[in-house]
């Protein structure tokens, strides 16, 4: 008696998962961790490694975007446009992206970046201020650049508010809008709900992305959950190099998505080598979860405030985590770095007063 053969229709088919595009931000968000001291040679070596690993989009600017090199944010070692041009020259397959914050960067800066070869414009605003980005999206589209909107500190607004702001960006010309966990403060469902709300609002008019930080060790988990909710663009940085406790590590994202069967186009082994052999030797301080960076996630503080708080703490003899806790309570957002000095002074004065009062009691 012959054994019946199983037809192809009877074999359970594995679902084909949609691709996620990983954008690497080592040379932009990582600029915070490097105190904006990237050299042209370092940019070239990182771009070369990422390009060979199959990363499609590589972001290159000062940590605070085009025009960010300043007294308030920290001066770059090398002009942004020079670094962008070097990255474009080095890349063979990848496209180079730039970040800009309206009011800090200008349309003129954007045009200069485009002339240097940048092809993707990522326009970032606070999560409730998308309306200030309209002219910048218009300018980027007129230049023929791909456009991405960044809603920073997205944990500060409800899912419905984030969706409303995403609508403003899409109507202005954004082809993708990111839910951005700038503080690393989101916990699991926080990311999913916001991504889903944006998708419900904009449908297929634009894609949705997610940018995570590791302050509460949730960057990779939140990125996976964001993908499951419908996000198709995810940010990472090699070795987690980024503000605060760092970004979701690109090499971990690539490995995790591969384990899940989600295509990324990134060679995991090449990404691991890029992190270990290219980035690790050039950094003096690898971002990690310490008391101050965890407080950032816990209190919802913009990740780039970490080094500013550490410098202010050293100058005035105040623990950085106390400064960051106060920053969170005050609700400061990106652009208010100068207020960190005021908080450090206030804490120092309170301590001095307490010492005087204690001495009087004795």
N, C-alpha and C positions, 0 to 999 in steps of 0.2 A: 504494500500500500504506500503510495507516494505521499510525501509530506507536502501539505498545501503551501504554496508560496505566498508571501505577504505582499500585497500591492503597495505602491507608493502612497496611495490615498489613505492607507491604513496606518502609515507611520506618522507619529505625532511630529509636527513641524515646530521647530524652535522659532519664536517670534523674532522678526528682524527689527532690531532696535535702531532708532534714529541716531545719526552722528551728533556728537557734541564738539563744538569748536573751542579749543583751549587757546586763550590769549595769554601770552607770558608777559608779566609786568616787572621782571627782575630789574630792568634798566629804567624803570620809572618809580614804582612803589619802593623798589629796593634802594632807590636813591636816598630815601629817608634814613634807612639803616646805615648807609655809607656816608651820611652827613653831606650828601650831594657832591661827593668827591670823585665820581667816576672819571676815568681818563679815556681818551679815544682808543687806546690799545685795549683796555678792558672791555669797552663796548664792542669792539670788533671781535674779540675772542668769544664773548657771550653770544653775539648774534650768529657767528659762524657755527657754534655748537648747537644752538637752538634750531637753526636752519637745517642742519644735517639731521637733527632729530625729528624733523617733520612738523615743527610748530609753525602754524600758518600766519599768526599775527604776533608781532613783537613790539611792545610799547617802549618808547624812548623819550624821556624828557626829565627835567627837574621833578622831584617828588611831588611838588605842588603844580606841576604842569608848565606849559609855555609861559614865560614871563615870571616864573616863580623865584628865580635867582634874585634875591633882595635881602636887605638887612633883616626884615621881619621874618622871612622864612628860611634864610640861610643861602649863602652864595654858592653857586656851582663852581667847580674847578675848571670846567670847560663849558663854553657857550652851548646851549641846547641845540641850536641849528647846526653847529659843527658836529655834534654827536649824532644827530639825525642823519646828516649827510654821510657820515662814516658808516652808520648802520645800513643805510640804503646801498652803499657801495659794497658792503660785505655780504648782504643777503642775496641768495640765488633763487630761492623759491618763496620765502616768507615775505610778507608785506609789513611795512613799518607804520606803526600807529603813534599818534601824539595825543596827549591829554591837555585840555585847557579849561580853566575856570573863568567864566565871564566876569569881567571886572578886574581880574588879575592878568590873564592873557587877553589879547585883543585880536580882532580880525586880521590886523597887519601881521601879528605873530603867526597866525594860522596860514596866511599866504606865504610867509617866509618858509614855514615848515613844508608846505606843499611844493614850493620851488626846490627845496632840498631833496624832495622825493617821497615824502610821507604820503601814504594813500588812505589812511584811516584817521578820522577825527573823532575823538572821544570828548564830548562836551559834558562837564560835570557841574552840577549845582547842588545846593542843599536840597533835601528831599521835598521841601515845600516851596521852592523858588524856581521851578522849571521855566516860568515865564521870562526869566532874564536870558534864556538861551536861544530865543527865537532867531535873532539876527545872525548868530554864530552857526546855527544849523543851515540857515539859508545860504550863508557864505560858503560853507563847506560843500553843500550840494552843488552850488554854482561852479566850484572848483573841480567837481567830479570826484570828490572824496567819499568813501563809505562813511556813514555817520552813526555814531553810537552815543546814546544818552546815559549819563551816570546820575542816579538819585542818591546822593551821599547821606550817610547816617540814616538809612531807611528804617532803622528800628524806632526812630523818633516819631514816625507817623503811622497811622492805621493803614491796613491794607487798602481800604477804599480811598484814602487820601493819596497813597502811592499810585494807585490806578489812575486817579484824576490827574496827577502830575505827569504820569507816563503819557496820557492822552495829549497833553500840551506839547510834549516833546515830539511825539509822532506826527501831530498836525504841523509842527514846525519843520519837519523833515528828517527826524531820527528814523533810522532803519532797524535799530535795535535799542531797547531800553533796559538798563541794568538796575536790579535791586542791589544796592551796595551796602554791605555791612561794615562800614568804615571803622566801627568801634569793636568789631568782633563780639557784639553783644547779643546776637540772635541765638536762640536755642531751638533747634529742630523745627517745629511747626511754624516758628516765626518767619522763616525764609519761605517755606511752602505757601503759606497763606498770602504773602505779598506777591510772589511769582504768579500764583493762580489768579489773584485779583487783577493783575496787569494783563494776563492773557484773556481773562473774561472781558476786559475793557477794549483791548486793541485787536483781539482776534488774530488774523493772519496778516494784518497790515504791516506788522514789524515783528522781529524776533524779540525774545526776552533773554536777558543774561543775569548772571549772579557773580558777585565779587565778595569773597569772604576773607576774614582775618582769624588768626589762631588764638586770640586773647583768652577765650574760654575753651580752647581746643576743639572748636566746632567747625572750623573752616571747611574741611574736606567733607564731613558728614552733611553740613548744610548745602554744600555744592551738589552732592548726590541727590539730596531731597529736592533741591531746586530743579535739577534735571528731571526727576520723576514727576515734578509738578508742571513741567513743560519748558523749562529754560533750555536753550540750545547753544548758548555761549557762556563759558565759564572762565574765570580768571585764575591764574596761579603765578607763582614766582619760584624760580629755582632755589632750593635750600630754604624755602619760606622767607627769602630775603624781602623784607617790607617793613612798614611802620608797625609800631607796637610789638606784639609777639610774632609778627610776620604774617604773610599771606598764606593761603592754602598752597602747599608746595606743588609746583608743576609736576615733578616726578612722581609724587604720591597720587595726584589726580589721575595722571596717565595710567599708573599701575592699577589704581582702584577701578577706574572705568573699564579697563581691559578685563579685570576679574569679573566685572558685571556683564561683560559682553557688549559694552557700549563702544562703538568705534570712535576713535579720536584722530587717527592718522599720525599719532605720535609714537615713535619708537621708544618703548619704555627703557630699554637698556641704554640707549643713547642719551635719554633725559637724565637717567641716574648718573651716567658718566659726566654729563655737563655740570650737574650739581656738585659732584664730589671732586672732579678734577679741574674744572674751570672756575666755578664760583667760590668754592670753599677756600682755596688758597688766597683769594684776593680780599676777603673780608676779615676785619679785625674783631668783629663782634657779630656772632650769629644770633638773630632774633630768637628769643625763647620766652617761655611763660615764667616770669618771675612775679614778685609781689606787685610791682607797679603795673606791668602789662595786664595782669589778671584783674587788677582794680579797674583798668580801662574798660575791659569787657563788662565787668560787674556794674560799673557806674555809667556805662554808655559814653565813654570819652573817645573823641576822634583819635585814631591810632597814632597819627603823626605828632601828637602832643608829647609823646614819651620823652624824646631827647630834649625838648624844650624844658620839660618839667625836671629832668635830671640836672640840666645845667643851672636852672634857677635854684634847685634844691642845694646843689653844691655851693652856689654863690652866697646863699642866705642861711645855710645850715638847717634846712628843712627837709624832712623825708619826702622824696618825690611822690610816693603813693598817697601821702596826705594832700599834696597839691592836686593830684589827679582826682581824688575823691571830691574835693571842693569844686574842681572844674566841672565834674559831672553834675553836682548839685546845682551849679549855676547855669547849666545847660549851654555852655559855650560850643560854638561850631567852628569849622575850618575858617581861617581868616582872623580868628581872635587870639592867635598865639601870644600877642603882646600882653594880654590880660593875665597870662600865667605868672608874669613878674609881679603883678599887683597881688595875686593870691599868695605867692611866696612871701612877699613883704608883710601881708596881713597876718599870716600864720606866725612869722618870726616876731612881729610886734606883740601878738597875743602871748607868745611864750615868754618874751621879755617881761611883759606886764605880770604874768603869772609868777615868774621868778621873784620879782620885786615884792609882790603881795605875800608870797611864801616867806621871804626874808623878813618882812615886817611882822608876820605872825610869830616867827621864832624870836 
